[in-house]
Amino acid sequence: MQRIHVPVRTSPALWRPAALSATLAACFAAERARWALWLPVGFGAGIAAYFTLDTEPAGWVGAAAAALCALAAVATAGRQAVCLALIVGAVAAAGFGAAQLRSWTVSAPVLESRTGPVWIEGRVLEVQARVDDRRLLLDRLGIPRRDAARTPERVRITLAADEPALVPGQRIAVRAVLFPPPAPASPGAFDFARKAYFERLGGVGYAVSRARVVDDAAADGVAIAIAALRQSLTARIRAAQPEEAGGIAAALMTGDRGGIPESVMEAMRDSGLAHLLAISGLHIGLVGGLLFFAVRLGLALHERFALRAPIKKIAALCALLGAAAYLMISGGTVPTQRAFLMLALVMAAVVFDRLPISMNMVAWAAAAILLVAPETLAGVSFQMSFAAVIALVAVYESGGDRLMTGRRGGERLPRPLAYLAAVLVSTLVAGLATAPFALYHFNRVAVYGLLANLVAIPLTGFWIMPLAVAAFALMPFGLETVALEPMSWGIGLLIATAKGIQSLPGASVLIHAMPPAGLALICAGGLWVCLWRTRWRALGVLPVLCGLLTVPFAQPPDVLVDGEGGLMAVRAPDGGMALSGRADSFAAETWLRRSGEIKALPWPGAGRPATPWLRCDALGCVYRAGNRRVALVSRADALGEDCAIADVVISRVPVRRGLCMGPELVIDRFALWREGAHALWLAPDGIRVKSVRRNPGARPWSPQRRKAR
């Protein structure tokens, strides 16, 4: 493999501006073949800029900026540096415009407030049978007293587990309570409302009656037929295996993780094996590779055909078709799409006799996904899958292929050692590349993840997934149990590995939330290290380190309150968090996790004593942080006294204007209702506050709230 070397001067004169500029220019010129790799990065940067805005920009902004930058690039074609900067600017503006266009094209009605209980009718799109209930996705809805312009395109409702079996394509009627897609549990937390907007999901809720089939029509359309087939296959897989093994087998084969018990999911997360449950590059690569070698071996057994036909290329096409079928059956998530695109490029390289692995392949796959669905950039699936692949390809290009393929000098390592080395290097590289994203999104570090993966990946690759492919092949004949039963033995070992690692001291560590700026620095530095080839790539280590250092310097909020005023949390002097309500609610779990805490401290009251920093009575609570005092008001009777002594008043009841003038900040019931959950940071020199909807209605996925009907 060709290597690029750029002479680097080490004399003190290097640090003079002119010498430093010349050295950097020489490095940049030497990387000419890699310039194009930064175009998808620029496109993604424009998308990221769109999603970080507080208000929706005018629809013409992205297109106009892209056109202006492109025209300016043409006009400055003789000045290379300026022209290249303008090209990058045009690509970034194009990404911004693509995100705007996508937001406009997916626009669909969203519920403004709680609706129901009310009878609704709809067509079943998907059915997910979970451990404790069933979840339906409905479209073609009919809701009383709502015209077509205000009726959501899709809603998701939860039914009891003992409901009669429903299949995609049926039209049902059910009495249900519907809500708008929930806003983030706290500022900076996962935004389900935005995700739902791009899925055209206008409401979520639960049934209060049994579902009744109105029309048992057959599946109409390819998507419904695939969903029905997926549900049928999932049921057959789970029926052939024990509960725990059946849930994981279904996750690996059809992408349905609803049947996995929470205890198993927790063990997989704590041991660093949760990535095995999301169908991605490992699974698509194993399915494609198994089909490729099986077809090629089968064709090679026919001597005359093997000598006359390009059996390698035929096997590549068969593997691609099989992987496409797996993509459709497994639900087509972002990691699966990315993995399929990568596999398609690899197989195309085999067919056209080209190098199968390169960073250009990764760049084209990323560009294709972002062009079609720009919103995927904000998702953890896109970020972690591409981080792992980019890092692995960068290591491969830098000489890691010698270790991954088992070459030592001019000799080849024994195959078992070569495979162990490849798994070790791949697991280490992918783990390091995805760790910042796991920390940012999940606030969790699996300490023994490398050890767990050294056991789990060979187990998955040599035992579980080959039997999964065999089970798919045997299903048309009703013989899938022949493969699924031994597959369950392998899954049992996988679960035992996860639980064994989970039981080790300190197996999983929670760390408080990383600031978005920290993740941006890590992404920029990581891309600099991976995309360039010369020695100046080492400069990317600096922003990565700076990004990591934002974690210990980030300060969790001192006070949190949810959008209904029903749950509050305050930070203790030792860093712990006290919760006013149940710690097992979604909001409470999110707050604890993002604060790096496992358990909540007791809230004073109901027999629990007060503390020097938090005292409560029937009217509310008073929280002290340094010289700051925060009143948490439960009843209007407390407002007179609390408004006189507190720096901040957070009230579960409305506060009239002009009646609470003493505090620096007043957040009442109406403010919580309009802006959602609030987070406060208390300091001697000021109070900083954030809410999940700082400008209600400013973005398409954060509509203005209205009164419930």
Summary of the structure (lengths in Angstrom):
residues: 709
radius of gyration: 28.1
end to end distance: 67.4
largest distance: 95.6
contacts: 2336
relative contact order: 0.09
helix: 54%
strand: 16%
